[in-house]
Amino acid sequence: MKNLRVRFAPSPTGYLHIGGARTALFNFLIARKEEGTFVLRVEDTDVARSTQESVDAILQAMDWLGLSYDEGPYYQSQRTEIYREKIDQLLANGKAYRCYCTAEILEEKRQRAQSEGRKPKYDGTCRRLTGEAPADKPFVIRFQAPEAGETTFADRIKGTITFRNEELDDLIIQRSDGSPTYNFVVVVDDATMDINLVIRGDDHINNTPRQSQLYQALGYEVPQFAHVPMILGADKARLSKRHGATSVMAYKEMGYLPEAMVNYLVRLGWSHGDQEIFSMDELIEKFSLENVGKSAGVFNPGKLLWLNEHYIKTGDPVRLGDCLVPFLQEKGLDPSSGPALPEVVRTLQDRAKTLVEMAEGAAFYFKKELEFDGKAVAKFLTEDKIALFNELIEGLESLEDWNEETVGDVFKKLMDQHKLKLPAIAQPVRVALTGGTSSPSIFDVVVVLGRETSLRRLRNVLPLCGA
């Protein structure tokens, strides 16, 4: 599409959830692919529920995911004059009217329609009022919708969709307190911001015919629409908190990488052959609405975890080290007090599925005082290991170069002298250096901990062995 303009328009009444993030991602990808413009608009007209905290959380989540926008954020709360002007335009052109029906009258009409087997839509009473308007009586403003015919739009994902106009009632576009309603302001915003493709969740499909009529009544060209299928939990119910975290930033706190989340989100409804792993550049190149499915995507936490494990395993250790810092700090550890973080990461990339797991696995590198597993001490730090530890300390102290090869040679010499297999030496040393029986390769541990720390910890366990 020429001069493509798309938008993401979240409501700041909570955090950015999985469904909203996928919508933002789809808009971002198609804007980048077609060299269009990606607009961010904050729909904060719900004054009672909108908070600055939620705005900040949404902006942080988009930044974390790498979804940079070209314009905005625009705020609906700062555009009230435009909405009033457009409502006045519709009133002046006879395409909107004041409705004085009270809530009690509307409820009575609704119940009567239901009892008579009719759709409980507004019956247009005030549409046909003549004479002077009632003085000092509260009113809403309704859009005067076409009563006959059909409203049709071509959805770029779901195909042509048609609604009979008789099924649609006269939409309220301004409440009795003077505030405009969602379906009206979204049309004014999209039109005045020149949005020509609206990509959003398919829970908005029923809004689209009403909005199409409003575009036409205001003299605007109707944009193209693409309604993305919703995301379901494993039980095929709409994704909610009972299926796990639905906030994007909750996954950051659980140690997920943004590239894993982006890769997972895009595959919730979109596919490109059998390919599972995509870089952002690949997604921008390959993404298209034509390959977005019509049926709902099912959220699978296991698949997201698998992707995260892949990106940790293949990630740049320097960047992963930076990402690891807050998780170590959360455990009360000082990342600057131990080995170089990239070296630590290299020893753990094949062992961690999340940054939380990696921080747990890395903790021993940064602890000033180790906490020992009692069972491991009883099993491996025994009196007969004292001589072994002393010989190991002596061999390591003599090394001029401290690397995996030279450290390995010291271990090999001990194995040959005592006719032992590696685990017989490695496990006691592992307990001495880490406090437990699970760690990366013992050679990696010794090398990354460094000469000073490794030798100090080996000496420190001699009393535990009975020396």
Stockholm file with secondary structure:
# STOCKHOLM 1.0

chainA/1-467         MKNLRVRFAPSPTGYLHIGGARTALFNFLIARKEEGTFVLRVEDTDVARSTQESVDAILQAMDWLGLSYDEGPYYQSQRTEIYREKIDQLLANGKAYRCYCTAEILEEKRQRAQSEGRKPKYDGTCRRLTGEAPADKPFVIRFQAPEAGETTFADRIKGTITFRNEELDDLIIQRSDGSPTYNFVVVVDDATMDINLVIRGDDHINNTPRQSQLYQALGYEVPQFAHVPMILGADKARLSKRHGATSVMAYKEMGYLPEAMVNYLVRLGWSHGDQEIFSMDELIEKFSLENVGKSAGVFNPGKLLWLNEHYIKTGDPVRLGDCLVPFLQEKGLDPSSGPALPEVVRTLQDRAKTLVEMAEGAAFYFKKELEFDGKAVAKFLTEDKIALFNELIEGLESLEDWNEETVGDVFKKLMDQHKLKLPAIAQPVRVALTGGTSSPSIFDVVVVLGRETSLRRLRNVLPLCGA
#=GR chainA/1-467 SS CTTCEEEECCCSSSCCBHHHHHHHHHHHHHHHHTTCEEEEEECCCCTTTCCHHHHHHHHHHHHHHTCCCSEEEEEGGGCHHHHHHHHHHHHHTTSEEEECCCHHHHHHHHHHHHHTTCCCCCCCGGGGCCSSCCTTCCCEEEECCCSSSEEEEEETTTEEEEEEGGGSCCCEEECTTSCBCHHHHHHHHHHHTTCCEEEEEGGGGGGHHHHHHHHHHTTCCCCEEEEECCEECTTSSBCCGGGSCCBHHHHHHTTCCHHHHHHHHHTTTBCCTTCCCCCHHHHHHHCCGGGBCSSCEECCHHHHHHHHHHHHHHSCHHHHHHHHHHHHHHTTCCGGGSSCHHHHHHHHTTTCSSHHHHHHHHHHHHCSSCCCCHHHHHHHSCGGGHHHHHHHHHHHHTCSSCSHHHHHHHHHHHHHHHTCCHHHHHHHHHHHHHSSSCCSCHHHHHHHHCHHHHHHHHHHTTGGGTC
#=GC SS_cons         CTTCEEEECCCSSSCCBHHHHHHHHHHHHHHHHTTCEEEEEECCCCTTTCCHHHHHHHHHHHHHHTCCCSEEEEEGGGCHHHHHHHHHHHHHTTSEEEECCCHHHHHHHHHHHHHTTCCCCCCCGGGGCCSSCCTTCCCEEEECCCSSSEEEEEETTTEEEEEEGGGSCCCEEECTTSCBCHHHHHHHHHHHTTCCEEEEEGGGGGGHHHHHHHHHHTTCCCCEEEEECCEECTTSSBCCGGGSCCBHHHHHHTTCCHHHHHHHHHTTTBCCTTCCCCCHHHHHHHCCGGGBCSSCEECCHHHHHHHHHHHHHHSCHHHHHHHHHHHHHHTTCCGGGSSCHHHHHHHHTTTCSSHHHHHHHHHHHHCSSCCCCHHHHHHHSCGGGHHHHHHHHHHHHTCSSCSHHHHHHHHHHHHHHHTCCHHHHHHHHHHHHHSSSCCSCHHHHHHHHCHHHHHHHHHHTTGGGTC
//
